[in-house]
Amino acid sequence: MEKTKKGAIELDTLGWMIIAVLVLVIVVVGIIVLGGKGEGMIEFIKNIFRFGVE
């Protein structure tokens, strides 16, 4: 990370930092959205394999 002026970073480094933050935000939002649905998904898979057994 080469500094050109005091307190300035290269635009290439800044671009990669912005991309990293966006990916992190997408992952966190995905975990929050799918957090409550994991249990329902497991029950759905159980019900598929329970076909014909009562």
Backbone as a chain_set.jsonl record, in Angstrom:
{"seq": "MEKTKKGAIELDTLGWMIIAVLVLVIVVVGIIVLGGKGEGMIEFIKNIFRFGVE", "coords": {"N": [[0.859, -1.171, 0.0], [1.084, 1.812, -1.163], [1.598, 5.106, -0.268], [0.653, 8.127, -1.673], [0.205, 10.785, -1.037], [-0.023, 12.512, 2.101], [-2.128, 10.644, 4.062], [-3.536, 9.654, 1.887], [-4.704, 6.947, -0.135], [-4.09, 4.485, -2.689], [-6.284, 4.279, -5.511], [-6.83, 1.751, -6.465], [-6.456, 0.04, -4.261], [-8.434, 1.07, -2.597], [-10.705, 0.425, -4.074], [-10.701, -2.412, -3.906], [-11.093, -2.665, -1.172], [-13.67, -1.625, -0.869], [-15.134, -3.494, -2.351], [-14.704, -5.764, -0.754], [-16.043, -5.049, 1.614], [-18.671, -4.842, 0.652], [-19.171, -7.526, -0.098], [-19.017, -8.734, 2.423], [-21.232, -7.517, 3.699], [-23.334, -8.542, 2.109], [-23.13, -11.276, 2.707], [-23.682, -11.304, 5.487], [-26.313, -10.28, 5.528], [-27.576, -12.305, 4.095], [-27.263, -14.465, 5.876], [-28.82, -13.566, 8.011], [-31.364, -13.396, 6.816], [-31.831, -16.051, 6.023], [-31.661, -17.321, 8.418], [-33.887, -17.997, 10.139], [-35.189, -19.791, 8.526], [-33.919, -22.166, 8.28], [-34.619, -24.258, 10.01], [-37.202, -24.884, 9.144], [-36.573, -25.819, 6.605], [-35.218, -28.183, 7.161], [-37.297, -29.696, 8.281], [-38.922, -29.89, 6.023], [-37.35, -31.493, 4.328], [-37.3, -33.815, 5.871], [-40.011, -34.521, 5.716], [-40.23, -35.132, 3.015], [-38.808, -37.563, 2.809], [-40.406, -39.098, 4.386], [-42.507, -39.982, 2.975], [-45.271, -41.962, 2.337], [-45.064, -43.33, 4.721], [-46.782, -43.708, 7.59]], "CA": [[0.0, 0.0, 0.0], [1.933, 2.978, -1.292], [0.887, 6.36, -0.056], [1.149, 9.178, -2.548], [0.171, 11.996, -0.209], [-0.325, 12.19, 3.486], [-3.51, 10.243, 4.269], [-4.19, 9.187, 0.663], [-4.368, 5.592, -0.577], [-4.322, 4.295, -4.116], [-7.663, 3.96, -5.856], [-6.938, 0.302, -6.618], [-6.65, -0.516, -2.916], [-9.743, 1.512, -2.131], [-11.697, -0.371, -4.789], [-10.753, -3.756, -3.319], [-11.67, -2.553, 0.166], [-15.118, -1.442, -1.035], [-15.671, -4.788, -2.766], [-14.677, -6.654, 0.41], [-17.112, -4.636, 2.53], [-19.942, -5.215, 0.036], [-19.328, -8.975, 0.026], [-19.3, -9.004, 3.825], [-22.609, -7.102, 3.965], [-24.223, -9.502, 1.452], [-23.089, -12.531, 3.471], [-24.371, -11.102, 6.766], [-27.75, -10.163, 5.25], [-28.025, -13.649, 3.733], [-27.353, -15.273, 7.095], [-29.961, -13.076, 8.791], [-32.604, -13.741, 6.12], [-32.022, -17.497, 6.021], [-31.501, -17.847, 9.769], [-35.099, -18.608, 10.656], [-35.747, -20.745, 7.585], [-33.151, -23.406, 8.303], [-35.391, -25.282, 10.708], [-38.28, -25.27, 8.24], [-35.993, -26.588, 5.51], [-34.934, -29.529, 7.682], [-38.593, -30.37, 8.39], [-39.369, -30.177, 4.662], [-36.582, -32.647, 3.85], [-37.797, -34.977, 6.614], [-41.32, -34.876, 5.178], [-40.034, -35.762, 1.707], [-38.389, -38.944, 3.005], [-41.425, -39.777, 5.151], [-43.576, -40.261, 2.021], [-45.805, -43.326, 2.399], [-44.935, -43.875, 6.067], [-47.662, -42.946, 8.495]], "C": [[0.905, 1.234, 0.0], [1.106, 4.238, -1.091], [1.503, 7.427, -0.948], [1.208, 10.514, -1.809], [-0.127, 11.565, 1.213], [-1.815, 11.877, 3.621], [-4.213, 9.725, 3.025], [-3.755, 7.759, 0.344], [-4.685, 5.479, -2.061], [-5.771, 3.907, -4.368], [-7.862, 2.466, -6.019], [-7.196, -0.357, -5.267], [-8.019, -0.143, -2.369], [-10.856, 0.715, -2.802], [-11.834, -1.761, -4.202], [-11.347, -3.728, -1.92], [-13.19, -2.394, 0.094], [-15.772, -2.751, -1.441], [-15.737, -5.748, -1.58], [-15.797, -6.309, 1.386], [-18.476, -5.017, 1.96], [-20.199, -6.709, 0.14], [-19.673, -9.345, 1.46], [-20.747, -8.653, 4.181], [-23.593, -8.091, 3.345], [-24.271, -10.809, 2.227], [-23.862, -12.393, 4.779], [-25.883, -11.008, 6.555], [-28.313, -11.526, 4.866], [-28.193, -14.541, 4.943], [-28.567, -14.853, 7.923], [-31.276, -13.513, 8.144], [-32.871, -15.234, 6.206], [-31.943, -18.114, 7.416], [-32.717, -18.562, 10.301], [-35.656, -19.699, 9.763], [-35.014, -22.073, 7.592], [-33.914, -24.545, 8.942], [-36.531, -25.78, 9.825], [-37.771, -26.118, 7.079], [-35.7, -28.018, 5.946], [-36.229, -30.317, 7.8], [-39.121, -30.746, 7.01], [-38.654, -31.407, 4.105], [-37.029, -33.916, 4.575], [-39.125, -35.458, 6.04], [-41.213, -35.519, 3.797], [-39.695, -37.243, 1.876], [-39.415, -39.756, 3.801], [-42.61, -40.187, 4.266], [-44.004, -41.73, 2.098], [-45.711, -43.96, 3.772], [-45.804, -43.045, 6.999], [-47.769, -43.577, 9.838]], "O": [[1.422, 1.64, 1.041], [0.039, 4.398, -1.684], [2.721, 7.606, -0.974], [2.166, 11.272, -1.956], [-0.441, 10.405, 1.482], [-2.663, 12.723, 3.337], [-5.393, 9.384, 3.099], [-2.592, 7.399, 0.527], [-5.447, 6.273, -2.613], [-6.407, 3.275, -3.524], [-8.948, 1.955, -5.741], [-8.067, -1.22, -5.153], [-8.684, -0.968, -1.743], [-11.845, 0.369, -2.156], [-12.948, -2.249, -4.014], [-12.033, -4.669, -1.522], [-13.914, -2.966, 0.91], [-16.844, -3.091, -0.939], [-16.723, -6.468, -1.421], [-16.434, -7.211, 1.929], [-19.349, -5.467, 2.702], [-21.32, -7.124, 0.434], [-20.541, -10.188, 1.686], [-21.413, -9.411, 4.887], [-24.586, -8.447, 3.98], [-25.344, -11.392, 2.387], [-24.626, -13.29, 5.136], [-26.651, -11.591, 7.319], [-29.422, -11.868, 5.275], [-29.162, -15.295, 5.031], [-29.264, -15.704, 8.476], [-32.195, -13.95, 8.836], [-34.007, -15.649, 6.437], [-32.142, -19.319, 7.567], [-32.587, -19.647, 10.868], [-36.517, -20.464, 10.198], [-35.469, -23.022, 6.954], [-33.861, -25.678, 8.463], [-36.791, -26.982, 9.773], [-38.46, -27.03, 6.624], [-35.911, -28.958, 5.18], [-36.259, -31.497, 7.453], [-39.707, -31.816, 6.847], [-39.28, -32.263, 3.481], [-37.126, -34.978, 3.96], [-39.342, -36.66, 5.892], [-42.033, -36.37, 3.451], [-40.237, -38.087, 1.162], [-39.302, -40.979, 3.88], [-43.612, -40.688, 4.775], [-43.179, -42.629, 1.939], [-46.244, -45.052, 3.967], [-45.592, -41.845, 7.173], [-48.468, -43.06, 10.709]]}, "num_chains": 1, "name": "protein.A"}
